[in-house]
């Protein structure tokens, strides 16, 4: 019985290691409810996916960004290999969200996003910050499927 209990606890703990995304249905009383998926916090920021009118927004929420369109380096770690992208991000009006793409589905990053187990993000701003974030991406395909309603 002890072995069975230990096996169950071990399996549960391993599954939580890979379940890096949290899911939420957002209701703000103005718009139709919409789904978001987000990761654990890193450097006071979280990585998010959001479906807005059929486009999948991929972005970091948290921190402060002073450049409207900072240069962003993304490194997706897939099977120990670094797949690098340099993109121009864009910041929301309150300067607390940095968007990488407004449509992940049609982005060149999509396959790397689905396969990676870690993403590293460096924000290259001219005056405010040179912040580096790292997010565990376990189950990123499941998060994407949740956002897509699959």
C-alpha positions, 0 to 999 in steps of 0.5 A: 500500500505504501508503494502504491501511495508513493507512486501516486504522489510521485506521478502527481508531482511529476505532472505538476512539474510539466503543467506550467500553464494556468487557464482562466475564463475572463468576464469583464461585463463589457465584452464576451468572456474570453480565455487566457493562459498564463505561466508562473511569474518571473521577474514580476512578469508573466507570459500570456496567451489570449484569443482576441477575435480569433487572433492569438496574442503572445505577450509578457504582462508586468514590468514597465516598458518605456519604448513604444516598440522595443527590440525583443530577443526570443530564444526558444529552447527545443530539445537543447537547441536554441532557436532565436528570433529578434522581433520588434515588440509593442507596448500597451498604453499603460506600459505594463504589457509587451506584445510579441505578436498579435497572431501567434498562429500565423507567426514564424514562431509558432512551431518553436512555441509548441515544441519548446520547454523553455523560452528566454526573453530579452527586452532591449530598450534604449533607456529604461531596461535591458530585462531578461525573463525566462519562462518554463513552457511545459505543455505550451501546445495544451495552452494553445489548444485551450485558447483555440477552443480545441 
